[in-house]
Structure formats: structure tokens, C-alpha cells
């Protein structure tokens, strides 16, 4: 874990990945190309979910899906910026994932890549909001759904983060 990324616990005991410095604004095609190149560095690695001890591998399809998937194309404003910066903390977002649920292969379009099904988990991210002087004023919290496919090789692979959405609760001060 870098100094830029910290895992904290909120007042009700839920974990949040806090990113202290923003790297991406998520606005330009060039920036998303940079994110895709950055995410390719994760390929072949795995991270463990603390709650379940499941190992989640990063496959070759993850960077492309994260950057070009349907979910990313519908995001706007702060939610798009949050997804872009989530790329900085993939391991930590996996580590704190919870609330596992089974998800069908909609349209049966993934075949062997998801032979044993799909899982969704909840994970959370906090990003700084700066004042006019460039100082951190507060942190906005975002909820993401982590989509994981259960491959025919028996391993779990991170596929994408979906439904990146700012929480309406009080931001972290």
C-alpha cells in the first residue's frame, strides 16, 4: 500500500479505500488510454478479499473492460472521475470487498470465461475534494460493484467495477 492510498474504517465499521491525491480527472480519451496502460501492469497478479480469503486474479481482459466497457461509457462527472482514480487502488478495493452475491451471465455471452458464473461484491472509495487554495476540504465516498468471473480454470478473475456512484451520506471531513 502506498502513502497515497489508505484503508480506513468509517463510523459504522465499514472499510473504505481512501486515495489522498487524485491522478486522473477522467475527462479525455488520452487519459483513459494512460489508465489502460497503467492497468496492464496488474495482469497476472492476484489480491485476496479479507472477508472471504478468496484470491481474485487480474486477467488480460480487465484493462480493456475497465476502460472501454459499457459501464464506463455511461458515467459522467464525479462518478467518472472516481472510476478513473479507482484504477490506482485495485488491490485495496479487492481487499475490502464484501457483500458477495451470485450474478447470472446475462445473454450467456461469456461462455468458458465465466463457466462457473459471476459474482458481485461491494467496495468503497473516498476521494479528496479541494478548496480554492488547493487544500483538502473533505472526502467524497463512492460505492462500486466489483464484477468477478469464475473461469473454467477454477480461478476468480476481476472483470470490471460497475455502478460507480457517489454515496449520499455525509462525506468524510
C-alpha positions in Angstrom: 0.0 0.0 0.0 1.4 3.4 -0.9 1.3 6.5 1.2 -1.2 7.8 -1.3 -3.7 5.0 -0.5 -5.0 4.1 2.9 -7.7 1.7 4.1 -9.8 3.3 6.8 -13.0 2.3 8.7 -16.0 4.5 8.9 -18.2 5.2 12.0 -20.3 2.1 11.3 -17.3 -0.3 10.8 -17.3 -0.4 7.0 -14.0 -0.2 5.2 -13.2 2.5 2.7 -10.2 2.9 0.4 -9.0 6.5 0.8 -6.9 8.0 -2.1 -5.1 11.0 -0.8 -4.0 12.5 -4.2 -6.0 12.5 -7.4 -4.1 11.5 -10.5 -6.9 11.4 -13.1 -9.8 13.6 -14.0 -11.3 11.0 -16.3 -12.2 13.6 -19.0 -10.0 12.8 -22.0 -9.5 9.9 -24.3 -5.8 10.2 -23.9 -6.1 10.0 -20.1 -8.2 6.8 -20.4 -5.5 5.3 -22.7 -3.0 6.1 -19.9 -5.3 4.3 -17.4 -5.5 1.3 -19.7 -1.7 1.1 -20.0 -1.4 1.5 -16.2 -3.9 -1.3 -15.6 -2.0 -3.7 -17.8 0.7 -3.7 -15.1 -1.7 -5.6 -12.8 -2.2 -8.5 -15.3 -1.1 -11.8 -13.7 -1.3 -10.5 -10.1 -3.8 -11.6 -7.6 -5.2 -10.0 -4.4 -7.1 -11.6 -1.6 -10.5 -10.4 -0.2 -10.0 -10.1 3.5 -13.6 -11.2 4.4 -13.6 -14.4 2.4 -9.9 -15.2 1.7 -10.8 -15.6 -2.0 -8.0 -14.9 -4.4 -9.0 -12.6 -7.2 -6.7 -12.7 -10.3 -6.2 -9.9 -12.8 -6.6 -11.3 -16.3 -5.8 -9.8 -19.7 -9.4 -8.8 -20.3 -9.7 -6.5 -17.2 -7.9 -3.3 -18.5 -9.9 -3.2 -21.7 -13.2 -3.8 -20.0 -12.4 -1.2 -17.3 -11.6 1.5 -19.9 -14.0 0.6 -22.7 -16.9 -1.2 -21.1 -20.5 -0.2 -21.3 -20.5 0.9 -17.6 -17.7 3.5 -18.2 -19.3 5.0 -21.2 -22.5 5.9 -19.2 -20.6 7.5 -16.3 -20.4 11.3 -16.1 -18.8 14.0 -13.9 -17.6 13.0 -10.4 -18.6 9.3 -10.9 -16.4 9.1 -14.0 -13.5 10.7 -12.1 -14.0 8.2 -9.3 -13.8 5.3 -11.6 -10.7 6.7 -13.3 -9.0 7.1 -9.9 -10.1 3.7 -8.7 -7.5 2.3 -11.1 -4.9 3.5 -8.6 -6.1 1.2 -5.8 -7.2 -2.1 -7.5 -5.6 -4.3 -4.8 -7.1 -2.3 -1.9 -10.6 -2.2 -3.5 -10.4 -6.0 -3.8 -9.1 -6.5 -0.3 -12.1 -4.6 1.3 -14.8 -6.1 -1.0 -17.8 -7.6 0.8 -21.4 -8.5 0.4 -20.8 -11.2 -2.2 -23.7 -12.2 -4.5 -24.1 -14.5 -7.4 -24.9 -12.9 -10.8 -26.0 -14.6 -14.0 -24.1 -14.5 -17.3 -26.6 -12.1 -18.9 -27.2 -13.3 -22.5 -24.8 -16.2 -21.9 -22.3 -14.1 -23.9 -19.1 -15.1 -21.9 -19.1 -18.9 -22.2 -16.0 -20.6 -20.9 -14.6 -17.3 -19.5 -17.4 -17.5 -16.9 -18.1 -21.2 -16.9 -18.8 -21.3 -13.2 -20.7 -18.0 -13.1 -20.3 -14.4 -12.0 -20.0 -12.8 -8.6 -20.6 -9.2 -7.5 -19.1 -7.6 -4.4 -19.5 -4.1 -2.9 -16.4 -2.0 -2.3 -16.0 1.7 -1.4 -13.6 4.5 -2.3 -13.0 8.0 -0.8 -11.6 10.8 -3.0 -10.5 14.3 -1.8 -12.4 17.5 -2.7 -10.1 20.5 -2.7 -10.9 24.1 -1.8 -9.8 27.1 -3.9 -6.4 27.1 -2.1 -5.7 23.5 -3.2 -6.2 22.1 0.3 -8.3 19.1 1.1 -11.8 20.3 2.2 -13.4 16.8 2.6 -13.6 13.4 1.0 -16.5 12.2 -1.1 -17.3 8.5 -0.8 -18.2 6.3 -3.8 -19.7 2.9 -3.9 -18.6 0.5 -6.6 -19.8 -3.0 -7.6 -16.9 -5.3 -8.3 -17.7 -7.9 -11.0 -15.7 -11.1 -10.9 -16.0 -14.1 -13.3 -15.4 -17.7 -12.3 -13.3 -19.1 -15.2 -13.3 -22.7 -16.4 -9.7 -22.9 -14.9 -11.4 -22.6 -11.5 -9.9 -19.2 -10.7 -11.8 -15.9 -10.0 -10.9 -13.0 -12.3 -11.6 -9.4 -11.8 -13.7 -8.2 -14.8 -14.7 -4.7 -14.0 -16.0 -2.2 -11.4 -19.6 -1.3 -12.1 -22.1 1.3 -10.9 -19.6 3.8 -9.6 -21.8 6.1 -7.6 -21.3 8.8 -5.0 -22.9 8.0 -1.7 -25.4 10.5 -0.5 -24.3 10.1 3.2 -22.2 12.7 4.8 -18.7 13.0 3.3 -15.6 12.4 5.4 -14.2 15.6 6.9 
